[in-house]
Amino acid sequence: MPIVTPRVLIARQLDTLTARLPGVLDGDVDAVHEARVATRRLREVLPLMDGHERTTLALLRSAGRHLGRVRELDVMRGLLDALIDRAPAGAGAAARAKHALRDSQQAARRAMVKALEELDLDALRPRAAASGPFAWAGRSLHAIRPPTWPRPLRERIASRAEAAAEAVERATGVYMPRRAHGARIAIKKLRYAVEVASETGLVHVKRAGKDLRRVQDALGKVHDAQVLHDRIEALAGDGASAIELAVLKSVLADDIARAHADYVRRRERLLTLVDRCRAACAAHRAHWPVRPVIAASAVAVPLLLLRRRAG
């Protein structure tokens, strides 16, 4: 089985982003979401590569921010569609809000296209591996010298686990929008780092990715409903009746309460998982230096033979 390195992960995410771009430019909701995830994962892996450019990360961050803005508006549009069906008494206000949202969606899509056009995806693609009769020698020498990316990745996981624990402890059973959103962001950052560690085989914490995603999804629902709750009056405009707006806000408040309760139910398990992530990094750090020695012994004989033939 081939070794999965950051270089391989970068190539995979570039393939995903390239494949989704036609759909993004056509306004496909799923393509926008998948492209946004690809830019976020690229930003997670690129710093692990030697010689990465900060300007490239800045362009990826800009593209991801514009994709995120479009994604947020798409989600808001979907919530309004659902409200029209779920809350007939407020359907008129929801329809007005949906109509007002259209201009914002178009403006966000235009900005997104311009940001994506500034990305040079070919420049991000890792160089092809060396080939030829002595390509094995380069790989053997690399095996003797341990790769540089495991240490910063372990440190990143440990740091993000600490930040996630702090954010989750602040986001208690009493719902506070900003604290809940902060916990969601911290959990998402930890999940991306843990996924990279798992895919490369550096660190594997059982069910970490799945459990982190579930908590992130619950808090994501809280955030999406809260954003619409805060904006519904402005979107619906003066023509919406107070009764209609009250109905819509009540439905959204119920959605927020249910999603937040889901998060609270998972909170203790989440804190345990965060501790496991920290422990896994600490345990792996103690054993990592042994591997290059084993790798060196595996190539010592071929290198010795090569020197004898040269003599």
Secondary structure as the mmCIF struct_conf table of DSSP 4:
data_model
#
loop_
_struct_conf.conf_type_id
_struct_conf.id
_struct_conf.beg_label_comp_id
_struct_conf.beg_label_asym_id
_struct_conf.beg_label_seq_id
_struct_conf.end_label_comp_id
_struct_conf.end_label_asym_id
_struct_conf.end_label_seq_id
HELX_RH_AL_P HELX_RH_AL_P1 PRO A 6 LEU A 25
TURN_TY1_P TURN_TY1_P1 ASP A 26 GLY A 27
HELX_RH_AL_P HELX_RH_AL_P2 VAL A 29 VAL A 45
HELX_RH_3T_P HELX_RH_3T_P1 LEU A 46 LEU A 48
BEND BEND1 MET A 49 MET A 49
TURN_TY1_P TURN_TY1_P2 ASP A 50 GLY A 51
HELX_RH_AL_P HELX_RH_AL_P3 ARG A 54 ARG A 86
HELX_RH_3T_P HELX_RH_3T_P2 PRO A 88 GLY A 90
HELX_RH_AL_P HELX_RH_AL_P4 ALA A 91 GLU A 117
TURN_TY1_P TURN_TY1_P3 GLU A 118 GLU A 118
HELX_RH_AL_P HELX_RH_AL_P5 LEU A 121 LEU A 124
BEND BEND2 ARG A 125 ARG A 125
HELX_LH_PP_P HELX_LH_PP_P1 PRO A 126 ALA A 130
BEND BEND3 GLY A 132 GLY A 132
TURN_TY1_P TURN_TY1_P4 PRO A 133 PHE A 134
HELX_RH_AL_P HELX_RH_AL_P6 ALA A 135 ILE A 144
BEND BEND4 ARG A 145 ARG A 145
HELX_LH_PP_P HELX_LH_PP_P2 PRO A 146 PRO A 147
BEND BEND5 THR A 148 TRP A 149
HELX_RH_AL_P HELX_RH_AL_P7 PRO A 150 ARG A 170
BEND BEND6 ALA A 171 ALA A 171
BEND BEND7 GLY A 173 VAL A 174
HELX_RH_AL_P HELX_RH_AL_P8 PRO A 177 THR A 200
TURN_TY1_P TURN_TY1_P5 GLY A 201 GLY A 201
BEND BEND8 LEU A 202 LEU A 202
TURN_TY1_P TURN_TY1_P6 LYS A 206 ARG A 207
HELX_RH_AL_P HELX_RH_AL_P9 ALA A 208 ALA A 236
TURN_TY1_P TURN_TY1_P7 ASP A 238 GLY A 239
BEND BEND9 ALA A 240 ALA A 240
HELX_RH_AL_P HELX_RH_AL_P10 ALA A 242 HIS A 287
TURN_TY1_P TURN_TY1_P8 TRP A 288 PRO A 289
HELX_RH_AL_P HELX_RH_AL_P11 VAL A 290 ALA A 310
#
